[in-house]
Amino acid sequence: MTEAGAAGGHAAGIHAAMVLAAGLGTRMRPITDRIPKPLVTLAGKTLLDHVLDPLAEAGLTRAVVNVHHLADQIEAAVAGRTAPQIIISDERGALLDSGGGVAQALPHLGQTFMIRNADSLWIDRGRSNLLRLMDGFDPARMDTLLLLAALPEASTMAGNDSVGFDGPGDFFMDRDGRLTRRGAAAAAPYAYAGAAIMRAADFDGRQAGEVFSLNRLWNASLDTGRLFGLVLEGLWLHVGTPGAIAQAEAAMADWNRA
């Protein structure tokens, strides 16, 4: 899809991000028996810092980080951060799933905001993908804009790659960037890359403390043709298991040598 111009999201004032960091990290055990998954180290830096640093570089001034498993460690890790400013959203009592976690944090996020997964990162090829995502958001056409990774067998753009993802893909995308689900197909060419732009208005009617997935909202947008995607340009790294750490570090080293 083409990138929006003056009407894009960054120009419209997206200043905050929700970082989903409250998961149990089950697939990362036994490492996550002692540290939370966002604090797993990759190439000398925690996964959480790999997410927070680019947010600051893209001009976002606030990040809400939700916590549950080994929450005290995450709070300590971000205590000294000022760029972006960190607000902790406490889910120690009960996990709220992705949608419920964002809903709880809405008072700190503004009308339009970014969402980031804490275990998904990338190396940009050229311009910041976060800036592309923000500038590409067009509220006249979209409820949500997802950053998507083109899976290796589907990528037609030289210089893009995906590492550590072994699923069948999530979405098909038309020439305008409008998405449809994989559904009954054996595979789809694009996977959700762990970054999205959403609007607070889409959470209207949700109750405080309600447990629900962001997929419920995305499915509602699919039904009205208002869920869109933007293809990531660069090296996408999905770090979901202990074995994926070494794989991601090797891919990063190869990418930086190229």
Buried (B, 14 or more C-beta within 10 A) or exposed (E): BEBBEEEBBBEBEBBBBBBBBBBBBEEBEEBBEEBBBBBBBBEEEBBBBBBBBBBBBBBBEBBBBBBBBBBEBBBEBBEEBEEBBBBBBEBEEEBBBBBBBBBBBBEBBBEBBBBBBBBBBBBBBEEBBBBBBBBBBBBEBBBBBBBBBBBEEBBEEEEBBBBBBEEEBBBBBEEEBBBBBBEEEEEBBBBBBBBBBBBBEBBEEBEEEBBBEBBEBBEBBBEEBBBBBBBBBBBBBBBBBBEBBEBBBEBBEEBEEE
